[in-house]
């Protein structure tokens, strides 16, 4: 759960808080856990909800990558550094980051993601496609659009860098 | 295979929805993609690149260390919340009882409150069990000799540095089992290891140690006489547990004494 929270928040302090909050909520709602063998998915769902609620209280996000435009196919990438991956995730909007976590971290199928987020399968596919292409471009070290005066700004400052927790 | 740009984009969306090494391509929704992949070499190459990248990203996604002590902090917070909930439930029950004693006609709410209180207690017990199961190994568990032998390797490494040793006589030093080890020790120091948070190493000379461990676990060793543990490199290990204290004697290959000389059988603990 901590790892999931860290990938969501991008900071150790926030991830620890989110993890703790997740378990406290789980403690309160334990009776709702019908299938103990699916406890991990249940906890991830609580973690997501807590994260989104916390984000909703903050000011609107700024400085994140616009993924509404479909970029050109991203190049193949080699082994991915954990810190580099986090930096790339941090630049994505929350909804895109969430869907990528459901896909890569929880290894859910597009159908399961659609059910989990209550959105159409087509939306899952297009969001995954755009999010993954942005992620791969970033990981491949390609210039980001704002580097050439485009629409992307640096993400808002976060807490401790990812490497500090590793 | 000729394809319009929007058709290719739709296929890319489908490709993106397929998990690395998953079987999503066999889904009915993916039949168009499966067909296109058979017919279009460029698309197939793109598919291969994407699968490779997805595998690399998925592998990196879990590559994070969990901060030390986080589980303990969360468990403490959960216990505090549980205690607060129980207290609140108890107060509610008492208040309900008080109200009911003043007004007997309110017997229904009284019964409900008691039920709620009992439910809260049961829920608290379940939560504790859940938390323990999730975060920690059982509070007290049986630890086999083979695992202890592995622990000892770490403990010896932790004891090896020259600094920190003392021969001060205090309550810590009193852990030394003088009756069974009359030859005594040269010096001692406290250690914290990942297996046992608090143990004391007594330097027996010649690279040999006695580890005295206040533990909540039950190691599968005798209390009397001691058990011997298998070890490599000429090291000889004897261990016994007396109540909540585990004793482990480790004689190095340089130490010419044998375990029976160092530990008096029959007077251990």
Interface residues (C-beta under 8 A of the other chain):
Chain A: X2 X3 X6 X7 X12 X16 X19 X20 X23 X24 X26 X27 X28 X30 X31 X39 X70 X73 X74 X75 X76 X77 X78 X79 X80 X81 X82 X85 X101 X103 X104 X105 X107 X109 X110 X111 X121 X122 X124 X125 X126 X128 X129 X132 X133 X135 X136 X139 X162 X165 X166
Chain B: X9 X12 X13 X14 X15 X16 X17 X18 X19 X22 X24 X27 X29 X46 X49 X50 X52 X53 X54 X56 X57 X58 X59 X60 X61 X62 X63 X64 X65 X66 X67 X70 X73 X74 X77 X78 X81 X82 X123 X126 X127 X130 X131 X134
